[in-house]
Amino acid sequence: MDLVGACRAFVSVSEYGGFTDGAAAAGMSQSVASRRIAALEERFGAQLFERTSRRPVLTPFGRDMLASAVQLVHAADVLLAEAEAVKHQPWRLAVPATCSAAALARLVAEARGHGVRLDLRPAGPSRRKELLHAHQVRAALLAVPAQEASWSVPLGLAGARDGGARRIHVETLRLGRASTGPARRIWIQPEDDVPHIRDPLTRLRDAAGLRPGQVLAAPDLTGAAAEVLCSEDLLLCSRAQADELALVWLPIGELTPRRGYALTVAADGDPLPMADRLGEAIARCLSAEDPGRDGEREET
């Protein structure tokens, strides 16, 4: 039995003093209202209305039950209203701070086309995880190793000058004994200061004989980019970031680091519905590329 529906019929008929008007006010036919009230009386084991009068008159039992029925109907209405409001709340999503304003705007616009309202929170890798665990966002694009990722972004090294090379080898940054100039440095921006990207690059630094200070984690992207623009230093970044900063991007000869991202939903929610609806839009926002296309581009 639909207890809420039956109580709604009971309350409405009582309020309007008739089955016809009461049923209409409750959004049901008179026959449905009659059946629901009869079912409610059978469940309670007592009559709610006198059956001898032409108009419905509450029995003493009906009068005693009316207040509780009103409370139940009101609580159900509040619950339904809150559910509708929650459905229309924006999805608060933590995204990489490296995404440009234009890319984020396009993501929000594309999401609206899929019936999703996004409220974006740009942040670094560790902060995105904190926001998710603190339930300050409903979902986050977390940094994960590329083999665990739904989206991956190939990284290379970008500098201020075009030397005409097709790729850059880290070992060429090693200072010779006769070198007099400053050592060229590789700057790791906060988005890439994660173990699965930083550690392989650090091991490559050591294997290539570079000095420890030639691979550095920058406190922010702006400062790192400024160092690169006014020197021979290099920035570890995506091709899209290099284009935005007017830097010359090259793949690394010894390895192909990748940013990996996975959509994770708070409270063990299911990310699949959101990933299915917005997967392509998220890929464009991240400048993620198909692995097959990455390989083809690097070989050209």
C-alpha positions as CSV (number, residue, x, y, z in Angstrom):
1,M,0.0,0.0,0.0
2,D,1.1,3.5,-0.8
3,L,0.9,4.9,2.7
4,V,1.8,8.5,1.8
5,G,-0.7,8.5,-1.1
6,A,-3.4,7.1,1.1
7,C,-2.7,9.6,3.8
8,R,-2.7,12.4,1.2
9,A,-6.2,11.3,0.1
10,F,-7.3,11.1,3.7
11,V,-6.0,14.6,4.6
12,S,-7.3,16.2,1.4
13,V,-10.8,14.8,1.6
14,S,-10.9,15.9,5.3
15,E,-9.7,19.4,4.4
16,Y,-12.1,19.9,1.5
17,G,-15.1,18.1,3.0
18,G,-15.8,15.9,0.0
19,F,-14.4,13.1,-2.1
20,T,-14.7,15.0,-5.4
21,D,-13.0,18.2,-4.3
22,G,-10.5,16.5,-2.0
23,A,-9.4,14.0,-4.7
24,A,-9.0,16.8,-7.2
25,A,-6.9,18.8,-4.8
26,A,-4.7,15.8,-4.2
27,G,-4.2,15.2,-7.9
28,M,-6.1,11.9,-8.2
29,S,-9.5,10.7,-9.3
30,Q,-12.4,10.3,-6.9
31,S,-12.3,6.5,-7.3
32,V,-8.6,6.4,-6.5
33,A,-9.0,8.5,-3.4
34,S,-11.9,6.2,-2.2
35,R,-9.8,3.1,-2.8
36,R,-6.8,4.5,-1.0
37,I,-8.8,5.6,2.0
38,A,-10.5,2.2,2.2
39,A,-7.1,0.5,2.1
40,L,-5.9,2.8,4.9
41,E,-9.0,2.0,7.0
42,E,-8.3,-1.7,6.4
43,R,-4.7,-1.3,7.4
44,F,-5.7,0.6,10.6
45,G,-8.6,-1.7,11.4
46,A,-10.9,1.2,12.0
47,Q,-13.0,3.6,9.9
48,L,-11.8,7.2,9.3
49,F,-15.1,8.5,7.9
50,E,-18.7,7.9,8.8
51,R,-20.4,6.1,6.0
52,T,-24.0,7.1,6.8
53,S,-23.6,10.8,5.9
54,R,-23.9,12.3,2.4
55,R,-20.7,14.2,3.1
56,P,-17.6,12.6,4.6
57,V,-17.5,13.2,8.4
58,L,-14.5,12.1,10.4
59,T,-15.1,9.4,13.0
60,P,-13.5,9.9,16.5
61,F,-10.7,7.6,15.3
62,G,-10.3,9.7,12.1
63,R,-10.0,12.9,14.1
64,D,-7.3,11.3,16.3
65,M,-5.3,10.1,13.3
66,L,-5.6,13.3,11.2
67,A,-2.8,15.3,12.8
68,S,-0.3,12.4,12.3
69,A,-1.4,12.0,8.7
70,V,-0.9,15.7,8.0
71,Q,2.7,15.4,9.5
72,L,3.4,12.4,7.2
73,V,2.2,14.2,4.1
74,H,4.1,17.3,4.9
75,A,7.3,15.4,5.6
76,A,6.9,13.6,2.3
77,D,6.5,16.9,0.5
78,V,9.6,18.3,2.1
79,L,11.6,15.2,1.2
80,L,10.5,15.4,-2.5
81,A,11.3,19.1,-2.6
82,E,14.8,18.5,-1.2
83,A,15.4,15.6,-3.6
84,E,14.5,17.9,-6.5
85,A,16.8,20.6,-5.2
86,V,19.7,18.2,-4.8
87,K,19.2,16.9,-8.4
88,H,19.6,20.5,-9.7
89,Q,22.6,21.4,-7.5
90,P,25.7,21.9,-9.6
91,W,28.3,19.2,-9.6
92,R,31.3,20.7,-7.7
93,L,34.3,19.3,-9.5
94,A,38.0,19.7,-8.5
95,V,40.1,20.1,-11.7
96,P,43.8,20.7,-12.4
97,A,44.9,24.3,-11.9
98,T,46.8,24.0,-15.2
99,C,43.6,24.1,-17.2
100,S,43.2,27.4,-18.9
101,A,40.2,29.6,-18.3
102,A,39.1,29.1,-21.9
103,A,39.3,25.3,-21.5
104,L,37.3,25.4,-18.2
105,A,34.7,27.6,-19.8
106,R,34.2,25.2,-22.7
107,L,33.9,22.3,-20.2
108,V,31.2,24.1,-18.3
109,A,29.4,25.0,-21.5
110,E,29.6,21.4,-22.9
111,A,28.4,20.0,-19.6
112,R,25.2,22.2,-19.7
113,G,24.5,20.6,-23.1
114,H,24.4,17.3,-21.4
115,G,22.1,18.5,-18.6
116,V,24.9,18.9,-16.0
117,R,25.7,22.1,-14.2
118,L,29.4,22.2,-13.1
119,D,30.9,24.3,-10.3
120,L,34.7,23.9,-10.9
121,R,37.4,24.2,-8.3
122,P,40.9,24.5,-9.9
123,A,43.6,23.1,-7.5
124,G,46.9,21.3,-7.4
125,P,47.1,17.5,-7.1
126,S,47.3,17.2,-3.3
127,R,44.7,19.9,-2.8
128,R,42.2,18.1,-5.2
129,K,42.6,15.0,-3.1
130,E,42.0,17.0,0.1
131,L,38.9,18.6,-1.3
132,L,37.5,15.2,-2.2
133,H,38.2,13.5,1.1
134,A,36.7,16.5,3.0
135,H,33.5,16.3,0.9
136,Q,34.0,19.9,-0.3
137,V,33.6,18.7,-3.9
138,R,31.4,15.9,-5.3
139,A,34.2,14.6,-7.6
140,A,37.8,15.3,-8.5
141,L,40.2,14.6,-11.4
142,L,42.9,13.0,-9.4
143,A,46.5,12.6,-10.5
144,V,47.3,8.9,-11.1
145,P,49.9,6.9,-13.0
146,A,49.1,6.8,-16.7
147,Q,48.4,3.0,-16.7
148,E,45.6,3.7,-14.2
149,A,44.2,6.7,-15.9
150,S,41.1,7.4,-17.9
151,W,42.8,10.4,-19.6
152,S,46.6,11.0,-20.1
153,V,48.6,13.9,-21.3
154,P,52.1,13.5,-22.7
155,L,54.7,15.7,-21.3
156,G,57.9,17.1,-22.8
157,L,60.4,19.9,-22.3
158,A,59.7,23.5,-23.4
159,G,62.2,26.4,-23.8
160,A,62.2,29.9,-25.0
161,R,64.3,29.3,-28.1
162,D,63.9,27.0,-31.1
163,G,67.1,25.0,-31.6
164,G,65.8,23.1,-34.6
165,A,65.8,19.7,-32.8
166,R,63.0,17.2,-33.1
167,R,63.4,16.0,-29.5
168,I,65.6,16.8,-26.5
169,H,67.8,14.4,-24.6
170,V,68.3,15.1,-20.9
171,E,71.9,13.9,-21.1
172,T,72.8,16.9,-23.3
173,L,72.2,19.2,-20.3
174,R,75.2,17.7,-18.5
175,L,77.9,20.2,-17.9
176,G,81.4,19.4,-19.3
177,R,84.6,20.1,-17.4
178,A,85.3,23.1,-19.6
179,S,81.8,24.6,-19.2
180,T,81.7,28.1,-17.9
181,G,78.1,29.1,-18.2
182,P,75.3,28.3,-15.8
183,A,73.8,24.9,-15.8
184,R,70.5,24.5,-17.7
185,R,67.7,23.5,-15.4
186,I,64.5,21.5,-15.8
187,W,61.6,23.0,-13.8
188,I,58.8,20.7,-12.6
189,Q,55.6,22.6,-12.0
190,P,53.3,21.7,-9.1
191,E,50.9,19.7,-11.3
192,D,53.7,17.3,-12.1
193,D,55.4,17.2,-8.7
194,V,53.9,13.8,-8.1
195,P,55.9,10.6,-7.6
196,H,55.0,8.9,-10.9
197,I,56.3,11.9,-12.9
198,R,59.0,13.4,-10.6
199,D,60.8,10.2,-9.6
200,P,61.5,8.8,-13.1
201,L,62.8,12.2,-14.2
202,T,65.0,12.4,-11.1
203,R,66.4,8.9,-11.8
204,L,67.1,10.0,-15.4
205,R,68.9,13.1,-14.0
206,D,71.2,10.9,-12.0
207,A,71.8,8.4,-14.7
208,A,72.7,11.2,-17.2
209,G,75.2,12.7,-14.8
210,L,73.3,16.0,-14.2
211,R,73.8,18.0,-11.0
212,P,71.0,17.6,-8.3
213,G,70.1,21.3,-8.8
214,Q,69.4,20.8,-12.5
215,V,66.0,19.3,-11.9
216,L,63.9,21.4,-9.5
217,A,60.3,21.5,-8.3
218,A,58.9,25.0,-8.7
219,P,56.5,26.4,-6.1
220,D,54.2,27.7,-8.9
221,L,53.9,27.6,-12.7
222,T,54.3,31.4,-13.2
223,G,57.7,31.5,-11.5
224,A,58.9,28.5,-13.4
225,A,57.8,29.9,-16.7
226,A,59.5,33.2,-16.0
227,E,62.8,31.4,-15.3
228,V,62.5,29.6,-18.6
229,L,61.6,32.7,-20.6
230,C,64.7,34.6,-19.4
231,S,67.2,31.8,-19.6
232,E,68.2,28.5,-21.3
233,D,66.1,26.6,-18.7
234,L,63.4,24.2,-19.7
235,L,59.9,23.6,-18.3
236,L,58.3,20.1,-18.0
237,C,54.9,20.7,-19.5
238,S,52.2,19.6,-22.0
239,R,52.2,20.8,-25.6
240,A,49.1,22.9,-24.9
241,Q,50.8,24.7,-22.0
242,A,53.9,25.4,-24.1
243,D,51.7,26.9,-26.8
244,E,49.9,29.0,-24.2
245,L,53.2,30.3,-22.8
246,A,54.7,30.8,-26.3
247,L,57.4,28.2,-25.6
248,V,59.0,25.7,-28.0
249,W,57.9,22.2,-27.0
250,L,59.9,19.0,-27.7
251,P,59.4,15.4,-26.6
252,I,62.1,13.9,-24.3
253,G,64.4,11.4,-25.9
254,E,64.9,9.1,-23.0
255,L,61.4,8.8,-21.6
256,T,57.8,9.9,-22.2
257,P,56.3,11.1,-18.9
258,R,52.5,11.4,-18.8
259,R,50.0,13.1,-16.6
260,G,47.3,10.6,-15.8
261,Y,43.9,11.5,-14.5
262,A,41.0,9.5,-13.1
263,L,37.6,10.9,-12.2
264,T,36.9,10.0,-8.5
265,V,33.5,10.6,-6.8
266,A,33.1,11.3,-3.1
267,A,31.6,8.8,-0.8
268,D,32.3,5.8,-3.0
269,G,29.9,7.1,-5.7
270,D,29.9,5.8,-9.2
271,P,31.9,8.0,-11.6
272,L,30.8,6.1,-14.7
273,P,27.6,8.1,-15.5
274,M,29.5,11.4,-15.3
275,A,32.5,10.0,-17.2
276,D,30.2,8.6,-19.9
277,R,28.4,12.0,-20.4
278,L,31.4,14.3,-20.1
279,G,34.4,12.1,-21.0
280,E,35.2,13.8,-24.3
281,A,34.7,17.2,-22.8
282,I,37.0,16.4,-19.9
283,A,39.6,15.1,-22.4
284,R,39.5,18.4,-24.3
285,C,39.8,20.4,-21.1
286,L,42.9,18.5,-20.1
287,S,44.3,18.5,-23.6
288,A,44.5,14.7,-23.3
289,E,45.4,12.9,-26.4
290,D,44.8,9.4,-27.8
291,P,47.9,7.3,-27.1
292,G,48.0,6.1,-30.8
293,R,48.0,9.7,-32.0
294,D,50.8,10.6,-29.5
295,G,53.0,7.9,-30.9
296,E,52.3,8.9,-34.5
297,R,53.2,12.5,-33.8
298,E,56.5,11.7,-32.0
299,E,57.6,9.6,-35.0
300,T,57.0,12.3,-37.6
